[in-house]
Amino acid sequence: MEKLRQELRSIWRIKMTDTIQEGWIFMPTIFFYGPELEKEKKRELIRAFTAAASQATGIPQSAFVVYLRKSGEEDVGVGGELLADRKE
């Protein structure tokens, strides 16, 4: 884990406790594409993703940005086929 933290420091030119240093703005970003969720489930996902990413990287939770994007069966392809077509 310490080796990963050292690599991240050199790549992003930051201290692990800072989000801005040397003119760089540091905002690690997580994207989740999935089904429509209730508001409370969205809160849970954002908390869980943020906590897991922070623990794995040693980057403060306050630095993370999480985007939840709705994707329906007509917006996703698997194995070269539209997911909606695979259900028929």
Secondary structure as GFF3:
##gff-version 3
##sequence-region A 1 88
A	DSSP	alpha_helix	2	12	.	.	.	ID=ss1
A	DSSP	beta_strand	20	21	.	.	.	ID=ss2
A	DSSP	beta_strand	24	25	.	.	.	ID=ss3
A	DSSP	beta_strand	29	34	.	.	.	ID=ss4
A	DSSP	alpha_helix	39	57	.	.	.	ID=ss5
A	DSSP	three_ten_helix	61	63	.	.	.	ID=ss6
A	DSSP	beta_strand	65	70	.	.	.	ID=ss7
A	DSSP	three_ten_helix	73	75	.	.	.	ID=ss8
A	DSSP	beta_strand	77	78	.	.	.	ID=ss9
A	DSSP	beta_strand	81	82	.	.	.	ID=ss10
A	DSSP	alpha_helix	83	86	.	.	.	ID=ss11
###
